[in-house]
Amino acid sequence: MYKVKVFITLRENVLDPQGTAVESALHSMSFEAVRDVRIGKYMELTIEKTDQDIDDAVKEMCERLLANTVIEDYRYEIEEVVAL
């Protein structure tokens, strides 16, 4: 079994209105030191071992469904775990 952590973020050149709103809210709460907020997504997948290479499988999942590769970047971490 594998535990896969997927991190998806907007590309640097894409405006992040949700991040801007959170930054403004933090400033209004007296957290003036905050200079930039970018909002992203985090997912954890538990995947059974198969004949398919896990790295290839996760990359395909990200590119076909989990991330909009036109405006988002993704990275992932794969950890082998003991099945329960």
N, C-alpha and C positions, 0 to 999 in steps of 0.2 A: 504494500500500500504506500501511497505517496500523499503527503500534505503539501499542497501548492498554494503559495500566497501570491496573489496577483495585485499589482499596484497600477492604476490607470490615472493619468494626469493629462490636462489640456496641454497642448504644445505651447511653447513659450510665446509664439507669435499670435496666439488665439486669445482674444479678450475673454476675461472671466468675470462677468457681471455678478455672479453669486459670490465670488471671492471679494470683489469690491464692496458689496453690501456688508459682508461679514467684517471687513476691515473698518468700514465706517462705524458699524455697531460697536466694535471694540474700542475705537477712538472715543465714541460717545460715552463709553463706560470707563474712561480715564486710562485706557491702555494705549497711551500715545507712542510707546516705543515700537509698536507693530508697524512695519513698513510695507509689507506685502502679504496678501493671503491668496493662495491658489487652492481651489476645491478639487478633489479627486474622488476616486472610488477605490475601495479595498475589498477583495474577495478571498475567501479560503475555500479551496476545493479539496476533497478527499477522493483520490482516484485509485482504483484497483490496478495492480500490475497486469499488463497484457503483453503481447508480442510487439506492439507498436512502441517505438521509442518515446519515452515520456516527454522529452524536450520538444520533439516534433509535434506531439499531440497538443501540448499546452500552447505552443506557438500558433497552431491552427485554430484552436478555440478562441484565442485572443483576436486573431486577425479576421475570423469569420463571424464572431458574435460578441465577445466581451468588450472589445474596444472599437471605436470608430476611428480607424487609422488615418482618416483624412484630417481630423482635428485633435486626436489623442495619441499620446505615447503610452507604452506599457512596458513593464518589467515584471519578472516573476522570480520566485525562489522555490526550489523544489527540495523537499526533505523526505527521505525514506523513513517510514514509521512502521511499527509492528502492528499487524492487524489484531483487533480485539476479538 
